[in-house]
């Protein structure tokens, strides 16, 4: 299972690619909204795994930093809060990566909800224009106007 952990460089590349996609404004064309929704579903699934991988890398870094810090802080007798701050600082890039993956997941989820809203809106407009059945209404033949009696 650990052989399936995505390397940090690949995670950073994916974060940049997904972030660029999420920054594109969605059109209100139903076909494009559906296509975007499909892509967002993939991003949601992938970003969850990316976050887990980023947290794995952060935890591995934190473990090695703890060992190094403990050697140094035992001599300096630093309080636990200072040690925690030093750990957070040492792992800042990994914390950023995990946070970015989480934000991508949440943003994609919100955008997918917006896509659903746009599709619902398009369906409602279609129903209003063509009736509930979704078919064009049949044209009734126009009655002729009787000029003499001024009636149809």
PyMOL CGO cylinders between C-alpha atoms (Angstrom):
from pymol import cmd
from pymol.cgo import CYLINDER

trace = [
    CYLINDER, 0.00, 0.00, 0.00, 2.83, 2.42, 0.78, 0.3, 1, 1, 1, 1, 1, 1,
    CYLINDER, 2.83, 2.42, 0.78, 4.11, 1.93, -2.76, 0.3, 1, 1, 1, 1, 1, 1,
    CYLINDER, 4.11, 1.93, -2.76, 0.97, 3.76, -3.93, 0.3, 1, 1, 1, 1, 1, 1,
    CYLINDER, 0.97, 3.76, -3.93, 1.86, 7.02, -2.15, 0.3, 1, 1, 1, 1, 1, 1,
    CYLINDER, 1.86, 7.02, -2.15, 2.17, 9.80, -4.72, 0.3, 1, 1, 1, 1, 1, 1,
    CYLINDER, 2.17, 9.80, -4.72, 5.57, 11.57, -4.61, 0.3, 1, 1, 1, 1, 1, 1,
    CYLINDER, 5.57, 11.57, -4.61, 5.59, 15.19, -3.42, 0.3, 1, 1, 1, 1, 1, 1,
    CYLINDER, 5.59, 15.19, -3.42, 6.67, 16.57, -6.82, 0.3, 1, 1, 1, 1, 1, 1,
    CYLINDER, 6.67, 16.57, -6.82, 3.69, 14.90, -8.52, 0.3, 1, 1, 1, 1, 1, 1,
    CYLINDER, 3.69, 14.90, -8.52, 1.33, 16.18, -5.81, 0.3, 1, 1, 1, 1, 1, 1,
    CYLINDER, 1.33, 16.18, -5.81, 2.56, 19.73, -6.34, 0.3, 1, 1, 1, 1, 1, 1,
    CYLINDER, 2.56, 19.73, -6.34, 2.05, 19.39, -10.09, 0.3, 1, 1, 1, 1, 1, 1,
    CYLINDER, 2.05, 19.39, -10.09, -1.48, 18.04, -9.64, 0.3, 1, 1, 1, 1, 1, 1,
    CYLINDER, -1.48, 18.04, -9.64, -2.36, 20.78, -7.15, 0.3, 1, 1, 1, 1, 1, 1,
    CYLINDER, -2.36, 20.78, -7.15, -1.32, 23.43, -9.69, 0.3, 1, 1, 1, 1, 1, 1,
    CYLINDER, -1.32, 23.43, -9.69, -3.26, 21.73, -12.52, 0.3, 1, 1, 1, 1, 1, 1,
    CYLINDER, -3.26, 21.73, -12.52, -6.43, 21.26, -10.46, 0.3, 1, 1, 1, 1, 1, 1,
    CYLINDER, -6.43, 21.26, -10.46, -6.26, 24.80, -9.07, 0.3, 1, 1, 1, 1, 1, 1,
    CYLINDER, -6.26, 24.80, -9.07, -6.02, 26.21, -12.61, 0.3, 1, 1, 1, 1, 1, 1,
    CYLINDER, -6.02, 26.21, -12.61, -9.09, 24.20, -13.63, 0.3, 1, 1, 1, 1, 1, 1,
    CYLINDER, -9.09, 24.20, -13.63, -11.06, 25.37, -10.60, 0.3, 1, 1, 1, 1, 1, 1,
    CYLINDER, -11.06, 25.37, -10.60, -10.30, 29.01, -11.39, 0.3, 1, 1, 1, 1, 1, 1,
    CYLINDER, -10.30, 29.01, -11.39, -12.06, 28.79, -14.76, 0.3, 1, 1, 1, 1, 1, 1,
    CYLINDER, -12.06, 28.79, -14.76, -15.55, 30.30, -14.76, 0.3, 1, 1, 1, 1, 1, 1,
    CYLINDER, -15.55, 30.30, -14.76, -18.21, 27.81, -15.73, 0.3, 1, 1, 1, 1, 1, 1,
    CYLINDER, -18.21, 27.81, -15.73, -20.44, 28.51, -18.70, 0.3, 1, 1, 1, 1, 1, 1,
    CYLINDER, -20.44, 28.51, -18.70, -24.20, 28.08, -18.43, 0.3, 1, 1, 1, 1, 1, 1,
    CYLINDER, -24.20, 28.08, -18.43, -24.40, 25.86, -21.51, 0.3, 1, 1, 1, 1, 1, 1,
    CYLINDER, -24.40, 25.86, -21.51, -25.84, 22.54, -20.26, 0.3, 1, 1, 1, 1, 1, 1,
    CYLINDER, -25.84, 22.54, -20.26, -23.42, 20.39, -22.28, 0.3, 1, 1, 1, 1, 1, 1,
    CYLINDER, -23.42, 20.39, -22.28, -20.40, 22.25, -20.91, 0.3, 1, 1, 1, 1, 1, 1,
    CYLINDER, -20.40, 22.25, -20.91, -21.82, 22.13, -17.37, 0.3, 1, 1, 1, 1, 1, 1,
    CYLINDER, -21.82, 22.13, -17.37, -22.24, 18.35, -17.58, 0.3, 1, 1, 1, 1, 1, 1,
    CYLINDER, -22.24, 18.35, -17.58, -18.70, 17.97, -18.94, 0.3, 1, 1, 1, 1, 1, 1,
    CYLINDER, -18.70, 17.97, -18.94, -17.33, 20.15, -16.15, 0.3, 1, 1, 1, 1, 1, 1,
    CYLINDER, -17.33, 20.15, -16.15, -19.33, 18.22, -13.58, 0.3, 1, 1, 1, 1, 1, 1,
    CYLINDER, -19.33, 18.22, -13.58, -17.77, 14.98, -14.80, 0.3, 1, 1, 1, 1, 1, 1,
    CYLINDER, -17.77, 14.98, -14.80, -14.28, 16.47, -14.49, 0.3, 1, 1, 1, 1, 1, 1,
    CYLINDER, -14.28, 16.47, -14.49, -15.08, 17.84, -11.02, 0.3, 1, 1, 1, 1, 1, 1,
    CYLINDER, -15.08, 17.84, -11.02, -16.16, 14.39, -9.87, 0.3, 1, 1, 1, 1, 1, 1,
    CYLINDER, -16.16, 14.39, -9.87, -12.75, 13.03, -10.85, 0.3, 1, 1, 1, 1, 1, 1,
    CYLINDER, -12.75, 13.03, -10.85, -10.99, 15.91, -9.08, 0.3, 1, 1, 1, 1, 1, 1,
    CYLINDER, -10.99, 15.91, -9.08, -13.01, 15.28, -5.91, 0.3, 1, 1, 1, 1, 1, 1,
    CYLINDER, -13.01, 15.28, -5.91, -12.06, 11.62, -5.86, 0.3, 1, 1, 1, 1, 1, 1,
    CYLINDER, -12.06, 11.62, -5.86, -8.41, 12.28, -6.66, 0.3, 1, 1, 1, 1, 1, 1,
    CYLINDER, -8.41, 12.28, -6.66, -7.96, 15.20, -4.25, 0.3, 1, 1, 1, 1, 1, 1,
    CYLINDER, -7.96, 15.20, -4.25, -9.05, 13.07, -1.31, 0.3, 1, 1, 1, 1, 1, 1,
    CYLINDER, -9.05, 13.07, -1.31, -6.23, 10.64, -2.10, 0.3, 1, 1, 1, 1, 1, 1,
    CYLINDER, -6.23, 10.64, -2.10, -3.85, 13.53, -2.69, 0.3, 1, 1, 1, 1, 1, 1,
    CYLINDER, -3.85, 13.53, -2.69, -4.63, 14.93, 0.77, 0.3, 1, 1, 1, 1, 1, 1,
    CYLINDER, -4.63, 14.93, 0.77, -3.98, 11.57, 2.40, 0.3, 1, 1, 1, 1, 1, 1,
    CYLINDER, -3.98, 11.57, 2.40, -0.67, 11.28, 0.53, 0.3, 1, 1, 1, 1, 1, 1,
    CYLINDER, -0.67, 11.28, 0.53, 0.34, 14.82, 1.50, 0.3, 1, 1, 1, 1, 1, 1,
    CYLINDER, 0.34, 14.82, 1.50, -0.45, 14.10, 5.14, 0.3, 1, 1, 1, 1, 1, 1,
    CYLINDER, -0.45, 14.10, 5.14, 1.62, 10.91, 4.92, 0.3, 1, 1, 1, 1, 1, 1,
    CYLINDER, 1.62, 10.91, 4.92, 4.60, 12.91, 3.65, 0.3, 1, 1, 1, 1, 1, 1,
    CYLINDER, 4.60, 12.91, 3.65, 4.07, 15.54, 6.35, 0.3, 1, 1, 1, 1, 1, 1,
    CYLINDER, 4.07, 15.54, 6.35, 3.92, 12.92, 9.08, 0.3, 1, 1, 1, 1, 1, 1,
    CYLINDER, 3.92, 12.92, 9.08, 7.10, 11.27, 7.80, 0.3, 1, 1, 1, 1, 1, 1,
    CYLINDER, 7.10, 11.27, 7.80, 8.84, 14.64, 7.78, 0.3, 1, 1, 1, 1, 1, 1,
    CYLINDER, 8.84, 14.64, 7.78, 7.51, 15.44, 11.24, 0.3, 1, 1, 1, 1, 1, 1,
    CYLINDER, 7.51, 15.44, 11.24, 8.83, 12.13, 12.59, 0.3, 1, 1, 1, 1, 1, 1,
    CYLINDER, 8.83, 12.13, 12.59, 12.33, 12.84, 11.36, 0.3, 1, 1, 1, 1, 1, 1,
    CYLINDER, 12.33, 12.84, 11.36, 12.14, 16.43, 12.59, 0.3, 1, 1, 1, 1, 1, 1,
    CYLINDER, 12.14, 16.43, 12.59, 10.97, 15.32, 16.03, 0.3, 1, 1, 1, 1, 1, 1,
    CYLINDER, 10.97, 15.32, 16.03, 14.03, 13.13, 16.42, 0.3, 1, 1, 1, 1, 1, 1,
    CYLINDER, 14.03, 13.13, 16.42, 16.34, 15.96, 15.34, 0.3, 1, 1, 1, 1, 1, 1,
    CYLINDER, 16.34, 15.96, 15.34, 14.55, 18.54, 17.52, 0.3, 1, 1, 1, 1, 1, 1,
    CYLINDER, 14.55, 18.54, 17.52, 14.55, 16.32, 20.58, 0.3, 1, 1, 1, 1, 1, 1,
    CYLINDER, 14.55, 16.32, 20.58, 18.31, 15.98, 20.37, 0.3, 1, 1, 1, 1, 1, 1,
    CYLINDER, 18.31, 15.98, 20.37, 18.70, 19.76, 20.20, 0.3, 1, 1, 1, 1, 1, 1,
    CYLINDER, 18.70, 19.76, 20.20, 15.96, 20.79, 22.63, 0.3, 1, 1, 1, 1, 1, 1,
    CYLINDER, 15.96, 20.79, 22.63, 16.96, 18.45, 25.42, 0.3, 1, 1, 1, 1, 1, 1,
    CYLINDER, 16.96, 18.45, 25.42, 20.08, 20.56, 25.74, 0.3, 1, 1, 1, 1, 1, 1,
    CYLINDER, 20.08, 20.56, 25.74, 18.16, 23.83, 25.47, 0.3, 1, 1, 1, 1, 1, 1,
    CYLINDER, 18.16, 23.83, 25.47, 15.21, 22.67, 27.62, 0.3, 1, 1, 1, 1, 1, 1,
    CYLINDER, 15.21, 22.67, 27.62, 12.56, 24.28, 25.41, 0.3, 1, 1, 1, 1, 1, 1,
    CYLINDER, 12.56, 24.28, 25.41, 8.90, 24.09, 26.44, 0.3, 1, 1, 1, 1, 1, 1,
    CYLINDER, 8.90, 24.09, 26.44, 6.52, 21.80, 24.50, 0.3, 1, 1, 1, 1, 1, 1,
    CYLINDER, 6.52, 21.80, 24.50, 4.74, 24.72, 22.82, 0.3, 1, 1, 1, 1, 1, 1,
    CYLINDER, 4.74, 24.72, 22.82, 8.04, 25.97, 21.41, 0.3, 1, 1, 1, 1, 1, 1,
    CYLINDER, 8.04, 25.97, 21.41, 8.86, 22.49, 20.15, 0.3, 1, 1, 1, 1, 1, 1,
    CYLINDER, 8.86, 22.49, 20.15, 5.45, 22.28, 18.45, 0.3, 1, 1, 1, 1, 1, 1,
    CYLINDER, 5.45, 22.28, 18.45, 6.01, 25.64, 16.76, 0.3, 1, 1, 1, 1, 1, 1,
    CYLINDER, 6.01, 25.64, 16.76, 9.42, 24.48, 15.56, 0.3, 1, 1, 1, 1, 1, 1,
    CYLINDER, 9.42, 24.48, 15.56, 7.83, 21.31, 14.15, 0.3, 1, 1, 1, 1, 1, 1,
    CYLINDER, 7.83, 21.31, 14.15, 5.12, 23.27, 12.37, 0.3, 1, 1, 1, 1, 1, 1,
    CYLINDER, 5.12, 23.27, 12.37, 7.76, 25.57, 10.93, 0.3, 1, 1, 1, 1, 1, 1,
    CYLINDER, 7.76, 25.57, 10.93, 9.92, 22.67, 9.78, 0.3, 1, 1, 1, 1, 1, 1,
    CYLINDER, 9.92, 22.67, 9.78, 6.93, 21.05, 8.06, 0.3, 1, 1, 1, 1, 1, 1,
    CYLINDER, 6.93, 21.05, 8.06, 5.41, 24.21, 6.57, 0.3, 1, 1, 1, 1, 1, 1,
    CYLINDER, 5.41, 24.21, 6.57, 5.71, 23.04, 2.95, 0.3, 1, 1, 1, 1, 1, 1,
    CYLINDER, 5.71, 23.04, 2.95, 3.99, 19.75, 3.76, 0.3, 1, 1, 1, 1, 1, 1,
    CYLINDER, 3.99, 19.75, 3.76, 1.30, 21.53, 5.77, 0.3, 1, 1, 1, 1, 1, 1,
    CYLINDER, 1.30, 21.53, 5.77, 0.71, 23.82, 2.79, 0.3, 1, 1, 1, 1, 1, 1,
    CYLINDER, 0.71, 23.82, 2.79, 0.42, 20.84, 0.44, 0.3, 1, 1, 1, 1, 1, 1,
    CYLINDER, 0.42, 20.84, 0.44, -2.08, 19.04, 2.68, 0.3, 1, 1, 1, 1, 1, 1,
    CYLINDER, -2.08, 19.04, 2.68, -4.14, 22.24, 3.06, 0.3, 1, 1, 1, 1, 1, 1,
    CYLINDER, -4.14, 22.24, 3.06, -4.06, 22.88, -0.70, 0.3, 1, 1, 1, 1, 1, 1,
    CYLINDER, -4.06, 22.88, -0.70, -5.32, 19.35, -1.40, 0.3, 1, 1, 1, 1, 1, 1,
    CYLINDER, -5.32, 19.35, -1.40, -8.11, 19.81, 1.12, 0.3, 1, 1, 1, 1, 1, 1,
    CYLINDER, -8.11, 19.81, 1.12, -9.12, 23.19, -0.39, 0.3, 1, 1, 1, 1, 1, 1,
    CYLINDER, -9.12, 23.19, -0.39, -9.16, 21.71, -3.89, 0.3, 1, 1, 1, 1, 1, 1,
    CYLINDER, -9.16, 21.71, -3.89, -11.45, 18.95, -2.66, 0.3, 1, 1, 1, 1, 1, 1,
    CYLINDER, -11.45, 18.95, -2.66, -13.82, 21.42, -1.01, 0.3, 1, 1, 1, 1, 1, 1,
    CYLINDER, -13.82, 21.42, -1.01, -13.79, 23.87, -3.92, 0.3, 1, 1, 1, 1, 1, 1,
    CYLINDER, -13.79, 23.87, -3.92, -14.49, 21.10, -6.43, 0.3, 1, 1, 1, 1, 1, 1,
    CYLINDER, -14.49, 21.10, -6.43, -17.37, 19.89, -4.25, 0.3, 1, 1, 1, 1, 1, 1,
    CYLINDER, -17.37, 19.89, -4.25, -18.90, 23.39, -4.13, 0.3, 1, 1, 1, 1, 1, 1,
    CYLINDER, -18.90, 23.39, -4.13, -18.46, 23.82, -7.88, 0.3, 1, 1, 1, 1, 1, 1,
    CYLINDER, -18.46, 23.82, -7.88, -20.12, 20.46, -8.53, 0.3, 1, 1, 1, 1, 1, 1,
    CYLINDER, -20.12, 20.46, -8.53, -23.10, 21.67, -6.48, 0.3, 1, 1, 1, 1, 1, 1,
    CYLINDER, -23.10, 21.67, -6.48, -23.19, 24.82, -8.64, 0.3, 1, 1, 1, 1, 1, 1,
    CYLINDER, -23.19, 24.82, -8.64, -23.18, 22.64, -11.76, 0.3, 1, 1, 1, 1, 1, 1,
    CYLINDER, -23.18, 22.64, -11.76, -26.16, 20.72, -10.38, 0.3, 1, 1, 1, 1, 1, 1,
    CYLINDER, -26.16, 20.72, -10.38, -27.92, 24.03, -9.79, 0.3, 1, 1, 1, 1, 1, 1,
    CYLINDER, -27.92, 24.03, -9.79, -27.25, 25.16, -13.38, 0.3, 1, 1, 1, 1, 1, 1,
    CYLINDER, -27.25, 25.16, -13.38, -28.52, 21.86, -14.76, 0.3, 1, 1, 1, 1, 1, 1,
    CYLINDER, -28.52, 21.86, -14.76, -31.68, 22.15, -12.64, 0.3, 1, 1, 1, 1, 1, 1,
    CYLINDER, -31.68, 22.15, -12.64, -32.15, 25.69, -13.90, 0.3, 1, 1, 1, 1, 1, 1,
    CYLINDER, -32.15, 25.69, -13.90, -31.79, 24.54, -17.52, 0.3, 1, 1, 1, 1, 1, 1,
    CYLINDER, -31.79, 24.54, -17.52, -34.32, 21.75, -16.92, 0.3, 1, 1, 1, 1, 1, 1,
    CYLINDER, -34.32, 21.75, -16.92, -36.79, 24.21, -15.39, 0.3, 1, 1, 1, 1, 1, 1,
    CYLINDER, -36.79, 24.21, -15.39, -36.38, 26.59, -18.32, 0.3, 1, 1, 1, 1, 1, 1,
    CYLINDER, -36.38, 26.59, -18.32, -36.87, 23.72, -20.74, 0.3, 1, 1, 1, 1, 1, 1,
    CYLINDER, -36.87, 23.72, -20.74, -40.02, 22.62, -18.92, 0.3, 1, 1, 1, 1, 1, 1,
    CYLINDER, -40.02, 22.62, -18.92, -41.35, 26.19, -18.90, 0.3, 1, 1, 1, 1, 1, 1,
    CYLINDER, -41.35, 26.19, -18.90, -40.69, 26.60, -22.61, 0.3, 1, 1, 1, 1, 1, 1,
    CYLINDER, -40.69, 26.60, -22.61, -41.85, 23.19, -23.81, 0.3, 1, 1, 1, 1, 1, 1,
    CYLINDER, -41.85, 23.19, -23.81, -44.17, 21.96, -21.09, 0.3, 1, 1, 1, 1, 1, 1,
    CYLINDER, -44.17, 21.96, -21.09, -43.62, 19.36, -18.45, 0.3, 1, 1, 1, 1, 1, 1,
    CYLINDER, -43.62, 19.36, -18.45, -43.30, 16.53, -20.99, 0.3, 1, 1, 1, 1, 1, 1,
    CYLINDER, -43.30, 16.53, -20.99, -40.26, 18.17, -22.54, 0.3, 1, 1, 1, 1, 1, 1,
    CYLINDER, -40.26, 18.17, -22.54, -41.85, 18.03, -26.00, 0.3, 1, 1, 1, 1, 1, 1,
    CYLINDER, -41.85, 18.03, -26.00, -42.73, 20.96, -28.17, 0.3, 1, 1, 1, 1, 1, 1,
    CYLINDER, -42.73, 20.96, -28.17, -46.45, 21.77, -27.92, 0.3, 1, 1, 1, 1, 1, 1,
    CYLINDER, -46.45, 21.77, -27.92, -48.50, 20.81, -30.93, 0.3, 1, 1, 1, 1, 1, 1,
    CYLINDER, -48.50, 20.81, -30.93, -49.67, 23.70, -33.05, 0.3, 1, 1, 1, 1, 1, 1,
    CYLINDER, -49.67, 23.70, -33.05, -53.42, 24.03, -33.33, 0.3, 1, 1, 1, 1, 1, 1,
    CYLINDER, -53.42, 24.03, -33.33, -54.75, 25.19, -36.65, 0.3, 1, 1, 1, 1, 1, 1,
    CYLINDER, -54.75, 25.19, -36.65, -55.89, 28.79, -36.52, 0.3, 1, 1, 1, 1, 1, 1,
    CYLINDER, -55.89, 28.79, -36.52, -59.55, 29.38, -37.03, 0.3, 1, 1, 1, 1, 1, 1,
    CYLINDER, -59.55, 29.38, -37.03, -60.49, 31.71, -39.77, 0.3, 1, 1, 1, 1, 1, 1,
    CYLINDER, -60.49, 31.71, -39.77, -61.76, 35.15, -38.93, 0.3, 1, 1, 1, 1, 1, 1,
    CYLINDER, -61.76, 35.15, -38.93, -65.21, 36.01, -40.15, 0.3, 1, 1, 1, 1, 1, 1,
    CYLINDER, -65.21, 36.01, -40.15, -65.06, 39.65, -41.25, 0.3, 1, 1, 1, 1, 1, 1,
    CYLINDER, -65.06, 39.65, -41.25, -68.81, 40.01, -41.48, 0.3, 1, 1, 1, 1, 1, 1,
    CYLINDER, -68.81, 40.01, -41.48, -69.62, 38.78, -38.02, 0.3, 1, 1, 1, 1, 1, 1,
    CYLINDER, -69.62, 38.78, -38.02, -66.30, 39.86, -36.46, 0.3, 1, 1, 1, 1, 1, 1,
    CYLINDER, -66.30, 39.86, -36.46, -65.75, 36.53, -34.78, 0.3, 1, 1, 1, 1, 1, 1,
    CYLINDER, -65.75, 36.53, -34.78, -63.37, 33.63, -35.07, 0.3, 1, 1, 1, 1, 1, 1,
]
cmd.load_cgo(trace, "trace")
